[in-house]
Amino acid sequence: MTSGDLQGSSVSMLFFIAVLAVALVFIVRRFRVVPGRHAFVIERLGVPQDRPLRSGLHFIWPLCTIARQVSLMQSQVEKISDVKTRDDAFIRIQWVLRYAVNDTPEGIMAYAYKVEEPVKRLVFKVENEIRQIISGMTMDELYRQRDTIAEQVMSDQEDDAQESGVKIHGVTIEQPMPPEQVQVAMNNKLAAIARKEAAEAEAEAERVRRVGIARAEAESKRLQGEGIANERKAIAEGFRDAMQKLQEGLPEASSQEILALLLSVNENDMVTTASQTGKATVIFVPRSMDYATAQAAMREVRN
């Protein structure tokens, strides 16, 4: 074998090695690793393939390209929107949209090809929906019905989002942020309501207290009346028993004489009781004296 043949053989070998190296590099570069919770959308000569590649190691055939890498993890968009309520209050409201691409071949392909920028389109529609709902509410209703707004937005936008390969996982309406003047007015209103409720509670407590006092006084008077009635009843029964015994002991005496005797005994008892303290004043009114004359005599004694 001549030197020319050896040189030609070496060149052929080097060319073969170079071609083999290029082929190996090409083949190695056609292997791609799809990360977890991701999917690759494949096109062959511009034609989308029906099934996207899932997590793992994959070989990309010649004439095929990766058209889009799609994340299947849940994401969220936070945004602040200016809205107007039914009572003409302009408020800034912060809201959060949580979403994810549907983890199905159909959902992934719809997300990649159905609508251009599907997330941006969904955010735009959700924002318009929030503005439309709030425009029919007063500011007080907005504060009370934030969860209702979120549920209505999800219900209205869920089907349209599904067609674009997106699943809505939740909408959260944060605390509204009214202008400073409106916030001051609301605080004053709440303070006035609190003062009114406190005054009403205090008035109710005073009413209950007065009712309780009145009931206690009525009960006291009722008991006093019952006591006086029982006392008078006991006195009357005592007089009756005394009259009966005196009539039995003095059958020849008349009822007037017996009554006069009992009154005389009572007067003597009063004098005895008054003399024990030394501070009481006893006035005897003649039995023949009428009521007016007795009152005049008592006034003279006081004077």
Secondary structure, DSSP 8 states (H G I E B T S, - for coil): --HHHHHHHHHHHHHHHHHHHHHHHHHHHTEEEE-TTEEEEEEETTEE-SS-B-SEEEE--TTEEEEEEEE-S-EEEEEEEEEE-TTS-EEEEEEEEEEEE-SSHHHHHHHHHTSSSHHHHHHHHHHHHHHHHHTTS-HHHHHH-HHHHHHHHHHHHHHHHHHTTEEEEEEEE---B--HHHHHHHHHHHHHHHHHHHHHHHHHHHHHHHHHHHHHHHHHHHHHHHHHHHHHHHHHHHHHHHHHHHHHH-TTS-HHHHHHHHHHHHHHHHHHHHHHHS--------TTS-HHHHHHHHHHHH-
